[in-house]
Amino acid sequence: MTKLNQCDRARDVLSREVGYVQKPHGGRLRVALAFPNTYFVGMSSLGFQTVYRLFNDLDDVVCERVFLPGRQDLQAQLLSGAPLLTLESQTPVGDFDVIAFSVSFEWDYTNVVSMLRLARVAPRADARTHHDPLVVIGGAVTFVNPEPLALFADVIAAGEGELLVPTLVSAVRAASDRDDCLRRLAPERGFYIPSFYDVRYDDEGRIAAFEPHAGTGAPPVVKKAAVKSTERLDPPATSIFTPETEFGSRFLIEVVRGCANLCRFCWAGYNYLPVRAFPADRILELAAQAKRHSSRAGLVSIALCDHPEIERILTGLLDMGFSISPASLRMDDLTDPIVSLLRRSGERSITIAPEAGSDRLRRVINKTVTNAEILERADVIFRNGIENLKLYYMIGLPTETDEDLVGIHDLTVQMREIMLRHGRGRGHLGRIVGSVNPLIPKPGTAYQWLPMEDPAITDRKGKRLRQLLAGIDNVYFNIKSERHSYYQALLSLGDRRVAPVIEAAERNGGNWRAAVAETGVDAAFYIFRDRSQDPLLPWDIIDGGMKASFFRSEFDKGLREEWTLPPKRHKENLKFLPVLS
Ligand code: SF4
């Protein structure tokens, strides 16, 4: 695509948007905010929209968006050599002071490299000069394990944008040059400067030490930046409405941050602690302002009903005429009032995540619900008129046996019976759609030392589940292959030595198997090795707030099939739980 075409396309997109910001560049710090995927995906990300607002709320900053071109345009652009342009002013991205990436998914790592190449900025930080923009990488992945991206970033911003954005802007503004800027950022909370560290490996290739360079101000461990309280913060909410994307015409708003359940496999649960609710009045005020652009509200939270005033929020939104879609609901959220409010607002499907088929295995992973309770909730769901149920399960969990797989079948069949009973009464049978994913042990969880399950065993379990679940009317299951998860695990668990694989996959169009073969990186070392004796893990350079000793004790407790109860559930679970702590 030529530069002219890019400009036309950008103006066309802007003409259909409401709420974007355009500021003159003169005298302002210029930030190109990059989402390493297409416009369609990026504009559905509330995190991306929030960082855009946070930058543009500062008078002396102009922040413009840039996305990965669609597949066809990307090829054309790489061939023509036309530079990547921002959306708002169609300025070459390479002319900006800062390129700030917001990275949410491991699969987008190759797109970070592509976008830097399109912007004519060297993808490797050590090849950049003082004339290049400062490349900052932030987003959800930086909470988890930034190391696979370390060689591409001048700065990794680890934590929450509300704290990171003002600190970054002050440092860039005050700095005399690039090196001075890095030195100013290095001691600040949440800023990791990979080039200020030497990584030392032991004879077995494990990380032995991150050694900060003397005189740089780089700390031995970088503490994640997280806001203590959301009481005085504006909740992240859609600021740009666009008809072009999945959630484009929906008003997205974050209601509560974090989840208190402490499931042992869940990086989001551990890494967004503590649970912090946004003020209900402000949520409703922002919703009222957004009403002229949208009549659908998407509530973004990993544990919506951890908000103490959730019923008031839902009722308020309903009274304003919004239809409401929750991003995800925990099982204990599903009370009669909540489900009936959702049904009244137009919801016909609800998603829940039993994760495992048996109470025993759920005690191992600290998913603090029982089959009896799940069936109770299914009854609440279907009797309130919800027609369809979406289920998430995992396989490859520690201590899993065939009985647990049979449990997935049995539980699903029992939920189906409840669905049919209520459906027949209404004259309309719904459906159950299940999704089964292999466990990828995630950094920053109680499973961070675990190897991924042997692929042959996971394959066998997948086959067994397909047999068990075949031919059940109104029940449809998607059981993911291990191969897909394998490379995601490499990106999730890797360190900076995985960077050549990312570069090779970027060159060859995403063929990860070929990329691993070409670079000679030992993927199995990262994926299938027990890390429990490693002196350090790649993600230990970031202190996310949870102690390794806590994760170890949680893992051991899991093997003893003991729950760790969040305080909120302590009382109500007394009747179910064999072990309390
Ligand atoms: S309930 Fe869901 S969001 Fe909360 S810790 Fe468990 S898996 Fe994570």
Boltz pocket constraint, residues with backbone or C-beta under 6 A from the ligand:
constraints:
  - pocket:
      binder: B
      contacts: [[A, 259], [A, 260], [A, 261], [A, 262], [A, 263], [A, 266], [A, 268], [A, 269], [A, 270], [A, 302], [A, 303], [A, 330], [A, 366]]
      max_distance: 6.0
